[in-house]
Amino acid sequence: MSESLETSRDGRVLRVVLNRPEKRNALNAQLCRDLVRTFEDAFRDDAAGAILLAGNGKHFCAGMDLSEVSAATAPEISAAQEQLFTIGARADKPIVAAVAGASLGGGMGLVGNCHIVVAHPEATFGLTEIRIGLWPFLVFRALAAGLGERRVLELALTGRIFPASQAKEMGLVQELAADPQMRAAEIARSLADSSPTTIRSGLAFAREVRGRDWITAGEIARRARDAVFESADFAEGLASFREKRSPRWPSLSQEEPH
């Protein structure tokens, strides 16, 4: 692991922090690979219930590190970024982003791969690749899934930079907070205390129904709900509701490290 990425634990929350503040946390190939490895390790780690993604310094992520881009390095960079910008489609644990400063190009692609985003009111966003004769090919799918293709086309075509308030109106950001890392950590801790079985099932369901016809999606939903109905976590959740107490998820107790 390089020094460009910091990781730490807060209970069941894995905190992942981009650490290239002198480069506005721009994504070079090594940082992309480190992020992918860290995320995928967390997905396999039973002790991690949620992931918090943030950036050191004034900015979340200014996008691709243009200082390493050339015709010779393009294939390596593209391969690393393709893995990174599809991470949300493979996630079986929630990813919460805390965004301050600029989130541009690939930085906005990172945001689009997170499930919940908390931003500082003065944060800014944009798909600015068109300004240098590039197109956001690799981040387009994740953003279009959340914002809609027409919206992402407009952002990609204009390259305009827009404020956090508009990002919230679009649905790219869920909350604005003066201290986004603190608020994002609160959300991540809450998610990490939820039923691991149900979160895995819910995220898998969201991936599986994307792009399916109405009838097929309904069949998938029925099967997923039936499986959750039969789970020990649902039995405990129902019992705790009736007994007016906090649930003690069986799957969570099984996943705690010994």
TORPA-781261 format. One record per residue (C-alpha): x, y, z. Coordinates in nm, 4 decimals, padded with zeros to 6 digits, always signed. Example, Ala and Ser with C-alpha at 12.3 -4.5 7.8 and 13.67 -1.06 7.14 Angstrom:
2
{rec {+01.2300,-00.4500,+00.7800}}
{rec {+01.3670,-00.1060,+00.7140}}
// end
This chain:
258
{rec {+00.0000,+00.0000,+00.0000}}
{rec {+00.1349,+00.3448,-00.0915}}
{rec {+00.1363,+00.6560,+00.1276}}
{rec {-00.1319,+00.8040,-00.0988}}
{rec {-00.4050,+00.6197,+00.0907}}
{rec {-00.4725,+00.6118,+00.4634}}
{rec {-00.6926,+00.3539,+00.6341}}
{rec {-00.8083,+00.3216,+00.9937}}
{rec {-01.0812,+00.1497,+01.1941}}
{rec {-01.3584,+00.2949,+01.4075}}
{rec {-01.5381,-00.0127,+01.5365}}
{rec {-01.7015,-00.1742,+01.2343}}
{rec {-01.6376,+00.1282,+01.0113}}
{rec {-01.3348,+00.1244,+00.7805}}
{rec {-01.2163,+00.4811,+00.7167}}
{rec {-01.0448,+00.5256,+00.3777}}
{rec {-00.8806,+00.8620,+00.3099}}
{rec {-00.7193,+00.9857,-00.0116}}
{rec {-00.3833,+01.1309,+00.0910}}
{rec {-00.2405,+01.3357,-00.1942}}
{rec {-00.3397,+01.6834,-00.0726}}
{rec {-00.0546,+01.8466,-00.2659}}
{rec {-00.2172,+01.7088,-00.5833}}
{rec {-00.5748,+01.7807,-00.4682}}
{rec {-00.6014,+01.4008,-00.4236}}
{rec {-00.5800,+01.3424,-00.7975}}
{rec {-00.6043,+00.9779,-00.9007}}
{rec {-00.2876,+00.8230,-01.0360}}
{rec {-00.2781,+00.4573,-01.1366}}
{rec {-00.1242,+00.3446,-00.8064}}
{rec {-00.3895,+00.5204,-00.5975}}
{rec {-00.6628,+00.3639,-00.8118}}
{rec {-00.5159,+00.0179,-00.7558}}
{rec {-00.4789,+00.0829,-00.3829}}
{rec {-00.8404,+00.1936,-00.3572}}
{rec {-00.9678,-00.1133,-00.5423}}
{rec {-00.7607,-00.3453,-00.3237}}
{rec {-00.8779,-00.1709,-00.0057}}
{rec {-01.2441,-00.1816,-00.1033}}
{rec {-01.2339,-00.5456,-00.2117}}
{rec {-01.0512,-00.6480,+00.1063}}
{rec {-01.3207,-00.4675,+00.3067}}
{rec {-01.5975,-00.6503,+00.1207}}
{rec {-01.4387,-00.9792,+00.2308}}
{rec {-01.3728,-00.8624,+00.5867}}
{rec {-01.6494,-00.9743,+00.8243}}
{rec {-01.5346,-00.7179,+01.0825}}
{rec {-01.6073,-00.4270,+00.8465}}
{rec {-01.9720,-00.3251,+00.8282}}
{rec {-01.9425,+00.0025,+00.6353}}
{rec {-01.6799,+00.2097,+00.4551}}
{rec {-01.6233,+00.5839,+00.4950}}
{rec {-01.4431,+00.7527,+00.2034}}
{rec {-01.2902,+01.1005,+00.2416}}
{rec {-00.9956,+01.3110,+00.1295}}
{rec {-00.7175,+01.4872,+00.3174}}
{rec {-00.6640,+01.8562,+00.2538}}
{rec {-00.8958,+02.1123,+00.1001}}
{rec {-01.0367,+01.8930,-00.1778}}
{rec {-01.2003,+01.5526,-00.2059}}
{rec {-01.0572,+01.4606,-00.5467}}
{rec {-00.9689,+01.6708,-00.8507}}
{rec {-00.9947,+01.3755,-01.0907}}
{rec {-00.7264,+01.2020,-01.2953}}
{rec {-00.3625,+01.2909,-01.2344}}
{rec {-00.2748,+01.4420,-01.5702}}
{rec {+00.0969,+01.4517,-01.4895}}
{rec {+00.1272,+01.0761,-01.5550}}
{rec {-00.0947,+01.0621,-01.8647}}
{rec {+00.0559,+00.9731,-02.2016}}
{rec {-00.0230,+00.7446,-02.4913}}
{rec {+00.2112,+00.4870,-02.3398}}
{rec {+00.0523,+00.4897,-01.9940}}
{rec {-00.3115,+00.5200,-02.1060}}
{rec {-00.3890,+00.1428,-02.1121}}
{rec {-00.2523,+00.0925,-01.7589}}
{rec {-00.4435,+00.3929,-01.6247}}
{rec {-00.7656,+00.2903,-01.7994}}
{rec {-00.7463,-00.0637,-01.6603}}
{rec {-00.6958,+00.0648,-01.3053}}
{rec {-00.9759,+00.3173,-01.3337}}
{rec {-01.2200,+00.0711,-01.4905}}
{rec {-01.1806,-00.1448,-01.1796}}
{rec {-01.2232,+00.1562,-00.9521}}
{rec {-01.5232,+00.3156,-01.1186}}
{rec {-01.7229,-00.0081,-01.1141}}
{rec {-01.6581,-00.0747,-00.7453}}
{rec {-02.0081,+00.0357,-00.6468}}
{rec {-02.1567,-00.2338,-00.8679}}
{rec {-01.9610,-00.4988,-00.6739}}
{rec {-02.0075,-00.3589,-00.3246}}
{rec {-02.1946,-00.5700,-00.0717}}
{rec {-02.1323,-00.3194,+00.2092}}
{rec {-02.2415,+00.0444,+00.2144}}
{rec {-01.9931,+00.3143,+00.1128}}
{rec {-02.0441,+00.6620,+00.2609}}
{rec {-01.8548,+00.9597,+00.1142}}
{rec {-01.7589,+01.2806,+00.2935}}
{rec {-01.6926,+01.5487,+00.0328}}
{rec {-01.5288,+01.8872,+00.0831}}
{rec {-01.3810,+02.1183,-00.1783}}
{rec {-01.3686,+02.0025,-00.5382}}
{rec {-01.4961,+01.6694,-00.6695}}
{rec {-01.4234,+01.6796,-01.0418}}
{rec {-01.4007,+01.4247,-01.3230}}
{rec {-01.2919,+01.0979,-01.1659}}
{rec {-01.3583,+01.2488,-00.8243}}
{rec {-01.7222,+01.2808,-00.9194}}
{rec {-01.7024,+00.9245,-01.0481}}
{rec {-01.5898,+00.8131,-00.7032}}
{rec {-01.8875,+00.9943,-00.5516}}
{rec {-02.1175,+00.8205,-00.7987}}
{rec {-01.9965,+00.4818,-00.6747}}
{rec {-02.0894,+00.5588,-00.3134}}
{rec {-02.4279,+00.4801,-00.1642}}
{rec {-02.4654,+00.7866,+00.0589}}
{rec {-02.2857,+01.1205,+00.0119}}
{rec {-02.2456,+01.4006,+00.2657}}
{rec {-02.0989,+01.7241,+00.1287}}
{rec {-01.9850,+02.0560,+00.2682}}
{rec {-02.2191,+02.3369,+00.1530}}
{rec {-01.9291,+02.4954,-00.0385}}
{rec {-01.8201,+02.1742,-00.2122}}
{rec {-01.8235,+02.1739,-00.5920}}
{rec {-01.8762,+01.9032,-00.8522}}
{rec {-01.8278,+01.8658,-01.2259}}
{rec {-01.7464,+01.6401,-01.5184}}
{rec {-01.4790,+01.8690,-01.6603}}
{rec {-01.3063,+01.6251,-01.8991}}
{rec {-01.4467,+01.7977,-02.2095}}
{rec {-01.2289,+02.0981,-02.1294}}
{rec {-00.9157,+01.8997,-02.2187}}
{rec {-01.0690,+01.7092,-02.5076}}
{rec {-01.1629,+01.4027,-02.3067}}
{rec {-01.4938,+01.2340,-02.2229}}
{rec {-01.5917,+01.0721,-01.8873}}
{rec {-01.6186,+00.7274,-02.0433}}
{rec {-01.5359,+00.5221,-01.7346}}
{rec {-01.7462,+00.7137,-01.4808}}
{rec {-02.0484,+00.7606,-01.7064}}
{rec {-02.2320,+00.4358,-01.6241}}
{rec {-02.2254,+00.4726,-01.2468}}
{rec {-02.3394,+00.8342,-01.2628}}
{rec {-02.6103,+00.7657,-01.5202}}
{rec {-02.7492,+00.4875,-01.3013}}
{rec {-02.8003,+00.7369,-01.0213}}
{rec {-02.8742,+01.0644,-01.1994}}
{rec {-03.0154,+00.9540,-01.5337}}
{rec {-02.8440,+00.9491,-01.8722}}
{rec {-02.9801,+01.2840,-01.9914}}
{rec {-02.8493,+01.4676,-01.6850}}
{rec {-02.5039,+01.3110,-01.7100}}
{rec {-02.4866,+01.3869,-02.0829}}
{rec {-02.5541,+01.7536,-02.0086}}
{rec {-02.2845,+01.7637,-01.7418}}
{rec {-02.0335,+01.5844,-01.9659}}
{rec {-02.1081,+01.8068,-02.2660}}
{rec {-02.0871,+02.1370,-02.0813}}
{rec {-01.8129,+02.0498,-01.8328}}
{rec {-01.9719,+02.2976,-01.5952}}
{rec {-01.8881,+02.3084,-01.2269}}
{rec {-02.1893,+02.3192,-00.9966}}
{rec {-02.2406,+02.3700,-00.6222}}
{rec {-02.3277,+02.1183,-00.3535}}
{rec {-02.6806,+02.2580,-00.3274}}
{rec {-02.7475,+02.1620,-00.6890}}
{rec {-02.5778,+01.8248,-00.6406}}
{rec {-02.8265,+01.7629,-00.3604}}
{rec {-03.1191,+01.8590,-00.5844}}
{rec {-02.9938,+01.6108,-00.8449}}
{rec {-02.9655,+01.3303,-00.5901}}
{rec {-02.5865,+01.3026,-00.6185}}
{rec {-02.5583,+01.4279,-00.2584}}
{rec {-02.7963,+01.3237,+00.0186}}
{rec {-02.6950,+01.5667,+00.2952}}
{rec {-02.5084,+01.8950,+00.3398}}
{rec {-02.3060,+01.9361,+00.6596}}
{rec {-02.0548,+02.1874,+00.7936}}
{rec {-01.8383,+01.8913,+00.9003}}
{rec {-01.9060,+01.6251,+00.6363}}
{rec {-01.6592,+01.3737,+00.7805}}
{rec {-01.8223,+01.3849,+01.1222}}
{rec {-02.1714,+01.3456,+00.9790}}
{rec {-02.0625,+01.0753,+00.7336}}
{rec {-01.8995,+00.8852,+01.0214}}
{rec {-02.2275,+00.8965,+01.2168}}
{rec {-02.4133,+00.7532,+00.9187}}
{rec {-02.1485,+00.4866,+00.8567}}
{rec {-02.1585,+00.3736,+01.2191}}
{rec {-02.5362,+00.3460,+01.2026}}
{rec {-02.5171,+00.1386,+00.8842}}
{rec {-02.2463,-00.0828,+01.0318}}
{rec {-02.4802,-00.1635,+01.3216}}
{rec {-02.7572,-00.2756,+01.0854}}
{rec {-02.8192,-00.6359,+00.9824}}
{rec {-02.5308,-00.7532,+00.7583}}
{rec {-02.7568,-01.0164,+00.6026}}
{rec {-03.0203,-00.7635,+00.5027}}
{rec {-02.7719,-00.5055,+00.3733}}
{rec {-02.6000,-00.7661,+00.1536}}
{rec {-02.9385,-00.8813,+00.0229}}
{rec {-03.0559,-00.5266,-00.0419}}
{rec {-02.7448,-00.4176,-00.2290}}
{rec {-02.7452,-00.7377,-00.4355}}
{rec {-03.1119,-00.6815,-00.5186}}
{rec {-03.0479,-00.3225,-00.6306}}
{rec {-02.7753,-00.4447,-00.8665}}
{rec {-02.9757,-00.7358,-01.0030}}
{rec {-03.2919,-00.5437,-01.0924}}
{rec {-03.1126,-00.2599,-01.2707}}
{rec {-03.2273,-00.2547,-01.6295}}
{rec {-03.4674,-00.5491,-01.5888}}
{rec {-03.8263,-00.5414,-01.7081}}
{rec {-04.1035,-00.4863,-01.4517}}
{rec {-04.2144,-00.8497,-01.4280}}
{rec {-03.8629,-00.9904,-01.3937}}
{rec {-03.7739,-00.7285,-01.1343}}
{rec {-04.0836,-00.8248,-00.9380}}
{rec {-03.9846,-01.1916,-00.9383}}
{rec {-03.6368,-01.1028,-00.8175}}
{rec {-03.7866,-00.8868,-00.5422}}
{rec {-04.0158,-01.1670,-00.4273}}
{rec {-03.7319,-01.4195,-00.4078}}
{rec {-03.5102,-01.1748,-00.2208}}
{rec {-03.7819,-01.0895,+00.0294}}
{rec {-03.8674,-01.4550,+00.0874}}
{rec {-03.5000,-01.5242,+00.1625}}
{rec {-03.4845,-01.2382,+00.4119}}
{rec {-03.8117,-01.3535,+00.5720}}
{rec {-03.6424,-01.6876,+00.6403}}
{rec {-03.3261,-01.5339,+00.7871}}
{rec {-03.2309,-01.5373,+01.1540}}
{rec {-03.1808,-01.1604,+01.1388}}
{rec {-03.5412,-01.0972,+01.0396}}
{rec {-03.6638,-01.3255,+01.3180}}
{rec {-03.4537,-01.1274,+01.5660}}
{rec {-03.5668,-00.7938,+01.4204}}
{rec {-03.9302,-00.8950,+01.4557}}
{rec {-03.8768,-01.0207,+01.8108}}
{rec {-03.6937,-00.7035,+01.9150}}
{rec {-03.9734,-00.4874,+01.7709}}
{rec {-04.2377,-00.6793,+01.9636}}
{rec {-04.0291,-00.6725,+02.2808}}
{rec {-03.9420,-00.3019,+02.2398}}
{rec {-03.5655,-00.3527,+02.2573}}
{rec {-03.2645,-00.3065,+02.0319}}
{rec {-03.1996,-00.6001,+01.7977}}
{rec {-02.9006,-00.8303,+01.8434}}
{rec {-02.8405,-00.9455,+01.4876}}
{rec {-02.7280,-01.3102,+01.4684}}
{rec {-02.5244,-01.2418,+01.1546}}
{rec {-02.3513,-00.9477,+01.3248}}
{rec {-02.2506,-01.1529,+01.6274}}
{rec {-02.1157,-01.4230,+01.3953}}
{rec {-01.9055,-01.1677,+01.2101}}
{rec {-01.7454,-01.0087,+01.5150}}
{rec {-01.3766,-01.0977,+01.5486}}
{rec {-01.2888,-01.3402,+01.8269}}
// end
